Amino acid sequence: MLGGSYITEVYDSEWLEDSVVSAVDWVVRYEGEDALHKLLLHLEGEWKIEDVPNILYMKDGVRVENPRDRIRDIDVLATPNYDDLPLEMYLDRPVRLMVMGNRGCYWAKCTFCAHFWSLGVGAMRDRSAIKLVSDMHELQERHGARSFYFCDESMYPPTLEGLCDLIPQTGMDVKWGGMIRFEESLDRAFLQRMYDAGCYSLFFGLESMSQAMQDVIKKGTQVDVVWRTLRDCKEIGIKVHLFFILGIPGETEADMMESLNFMRNHPDLYETLQIAQFELLVGSPIYLKPERYGVNNLEVVSDHARLAYSEVAYDRTRGLTHEEISAYVEEVDNDDMIYRKNIWSGYGFTIYQPDPPVLERPKNSKRPVPPPLDLAKLNDVFKPIEKHRAASTDEVEERRSSFNKVATQQKQEAERRAKAITAERDSA
Ligand code: SF4
């Protein structure tokens, strides 16, 4: 059986390669809990295969796709079960476990994003704060977990309100963090309440420090709110991770410099960052209305390493070119200060732990000072990761160049055909 978010996010099940569907008994798209339960009933002869939701399979050499369904109330789902994982081998001490505060994205508007449609626009469902507190309690009892990460697309402010009320009442000693948007409602008082309820790190999808680019991506973020929130988090003691996208369609050199200058000049306002080059995702609003964003000549192609038709070759009609953007990406990759802050450099280790082995402590922290950082040990831990990083960079380069080659050939072929048609019309 094959399932999970990547398989779900392939825009159209038709675009999953045949080799993938035939290699397994069932592909499960969208939500898996109900499908898995009913598949097990089917194997016991108690459920008809046609009534198992969200599955795709081969029957007599033909693909069959069952209707889609979703779980309406996610409070009915059980607390995650980590019993069979070798948690003692994980780097986090004490172990940090995932909990789910919501499913789907409550914002669902970002123009570069294709995550939200796979679970349905307007289909965000939240787990109640009381259920989440009971999840944390159960995982604490079972595994001694004291630190939790919300695996939500974006943490939902009303859920956070509930957690801020409930956790202090229970007296539980828990720390937590997760991904979040820069929300106007995240004011100083709210962030302080979150910190008091155990929030120790927030992962913000900032994407760009240019307001013009924020307006293009429709994340609902105002750059002045970003500055305010980052300063508040720093003073309160909440660690911040930032995601950036370089090369948003229409991005100019001036927009790019707003982001780069911020990264270089304000490392005190964030703990770690992650930088991605813009990728045009099938199904995203930019893909659906490309002309509006200065993008054209879209061509969906299959990258076999990704099992599906999911990569898009395209041209830019305004702003920086593909080559100029790649040059900026290379520049930040080679920037020592930015590299040190990159989550993959090893320094990222610090943002994942409530009591990380770093020397600096937030001024108002009442927690005991942790043991000093054993750099030698940390380097040993991250050496294999560095090796992997180097290998995967080569692999990505290789894929990128073969992809560019195919895209160029396709473009040339399209131009040749267009010329032939024009010539034919002219002669007629
Ligand atoms: S980028 Fe994040 S906040 Fe924006 S729509 Fe996608 S999942 Fe939601």
Boltz pocket constraint, residues with backbone or C-beta under 6 A from the ligand:
constraints:
  - pocket:
      binder: B
      contacts: [[A, 105], [A, 106], [A, 107], [A, 108], [A, 109], [A, 110], [A, 113], [A, 114], [A, 115], [A, 116], [A, 153], [A, 154], [A, 181], [A, 205], [A, 219]]
      max_distance: 6.0
